[in-house]
Amino acid sequence: MISLWSDNQFKSLENDLIDKEIHDDLIERIYTTRLLGQDSNLVLHGGGNTSLKTKDKDVTGKIHDVLRIKGSGWDMSDIQPAGLPSVKLDPLLKLKNIKSITDQEMVNYVRSNLLDINSPNPSVESLLHAFLPHKFIDHTHASAILSLTNQKKGINICKEILGDSTGIVPYVMPGFELAKKALHVYEQNRKITSLILMNHGIFTFASNAKESYENMIFTVNKFEDYINKNRKNFFIPNVKVDKYLPVSEVASIIRGACTFKDEFSFDGISRFIVTFRSNQKILNYVNGKDLSRYSQVGVVTPDHIIRTKHIPLLLSEPILSDKNKFKEEASIAVKKFVKEYKSYFIRNNIRYELSKSELDPIPRVVLVKGIGLFALGRSLKEANIAADIAENTIDIITDSESLGGFESISESDLFDVEYWSLEQAKLLKGSKLPFDGVVVVVTGGGGEIGSAVSELFVKYGAHVAVLDINYNLAKSICSNIGRNAFPFECDVTNNESVVLAFENITKFFGGIDIVVSNAGAAWEGKIGEVDDSILRESFEINFFSHQTVASNAVKVMKNQNMGGVLLFNISKQAINPGLNFGPYGLPKAATLFLVRQYALDHASDGIRSNAVNPDRIRSGILNNDLISSRSKARGLTEKEYMTANLLGKEIKAKDVALAFVHQALQSKTTADVTTVDGGNISAILR
């Protein structure tokens, strides 16, 4: 690990911020905070914190001594001035003289001394930063340090490496008690330049930002050097050499097993997004003979437990020739994990006089022998955070085991942090949305209807795979939609292309819940005169592509074993044929039959199949030229043609999107056709 301090970079930041009247010491604080936050071997996803003791003025112009400390919700890697709120320092220092204070009292007290009440909550470690006298203080969860503090002889190793230059604080849960303990250790030797917090991390401090930052790098390097000098290879492989199931199938099996009933979730099932990681280090770890020992000890730092649970779930190799065996094992293993988690909760909740409410008992990290690690989250972002932490845990435990043996904090300490309200507050988000954790696939996603459907599902909480033959168009649509819309290239008339797309989607998200089969194209011509090649081409995209998409979706849905929804765009032409429009209407009519056949054949799999038949939607199919042509065929003006319905209103793509979302939410409806045409008596089904 090297110092990343750059005078040129600092000067550039100084030039950017100086016009905003940001003083030099705060600019230094911002710069070194970002340097620390950009190194995943020091902090991950909002972990760690930094502070600065300086002066700031309130709205009246009065100057106060303040502690500027990282606020909750801010990531160190891109911290801004607003992410380091000012807290009056003198009131915080008064807490050194009291014996105890509750967590909520501490939070309220610190927050009540903010100069700006609209600021984010200051770090739960604000008092520790306040009590230490130094101007600049840095705190990280450096991997090298955790590798050595999470051992039986961790304290002795730390003393051997750093001697009298550091103070060592036995594990104490973050908050008031830790602040008092750290201050006590510091006061035993005020010449120290760092504090090692066992099973937690490291604090460094100095009178200037560069010195405190480089002290962090210097100290961590000493631990890295010790590891590199003393490590031994401890992995003993215990894995069969065999062919394994594709990652996409393993992911969907895990996703299906890791669900629980929830009447407020889509189709009554709470679902997760699943992401996958694998490399040689991960494989060495998951294939190790002693995996069931070293992986089940606990987390490497308490901060991680809210993201990963206290331990991962373990699964054996997913042998290609025995998929059902792996599927059954995954189901049994998850049920066992849930049962054991509930027992863990009950026996620890007794200490709290049963006052805690149980969190969901589903694992967040799954280690699969021969394959790698899978991580779960309510969103892809959450799943990736869990995966990053799981990889970091593997690195730390690997180093720790190579030097002796990994140890975590006690089960009761783990529980205390997992059910600590101040930790859970980090995960709080807005109100629950109908499609949280749900994966939706939309074909023809680059068109007017497809993009409208994709956007609406995202607004309702879904993660959406936007499929189009034109990848750049799909990418542009996703860029406009924003978070949780992802482009995939797919030619729905090509079976191999569809298979590959569904495999990639399943590998990316862990599975599929809803498919909107929307892609299509229109051809005109008198049915007795149209060339066979045109009719066959129309059938390829307007019928056979729907079958190809649906059949691949069913494979994934059955693998997950938690149902699913197939939604088809069949068009009004399926019910009410238009003059000279047979090449388009015939395959659409066949698709209507296909919808009902899927409803009939796969209801027993919990899969619903419904259709929307929109009419006269401006889109890639019904473009200006086709509107002109169809208007003439009906003997109408273009405006009359587009509003020729009982309501006299033109139908928009967003109206079709609403119909698809509505059908997805109707958990007890299948074989239905929802008409979106403003009222067309000729197209009424019954």
Secondary structure, DSSP 8 states (H G I E B T S, - for coil): ------HHHHHHHHHHHHTTT--HHHHHHHHHHHHHHT-TTT--TT--EEEEEEEEE-TT--EEEEEEE-BTT--GGG--GGGS-EEEHHHHHGGGG-S---HHHHHHHHHHTBSSTTS--B-TTHHHHHHS--SEEEEE--HHHHHHHSSTTHHHHHHHHHGGGEEEE----TTHHHHHHHHHHHHH-TT-SEEEETTTEEEEEESSHHHHHHHHHHHHHHHHHHHHHH------B------B--HHHHHHHHHHHS-EE-TTSGGGEE--EEEEE--HHHHHHHTBTTHHHHTTS--SSGGGHHHH-SS-EEE---BGGGHHHHHHHHHHHHHHHHHHHHHHHHHHHGGGTT-S-------SEEEETTTEEEEEESSHHHHHHHHHHHHHHHHHHHHHHHHT------HHHHHHHHT-HHHHGGG--S---TTTT-EEEETTTTSHHHHHHHHHHHHTT-EEEEEESSHHHHHHHHHHH-TTEEEEE--TT-HHHHHHHHHHHHHHHS--SEEEE-------B-TTTS-HHHHHHHHIIIIIHHHHHHHHHHHHHHHHTS-EEEEEE--GGGTS--TTBHHHHHHHHHHHHHHHHHHHHHGGGTEEEEEEEE-S--SSSS-HHHHHHHHHHHT--HHHHHT-STT-----HHHHHHHHHHHHH-TT--S-EEEESS--GGG---
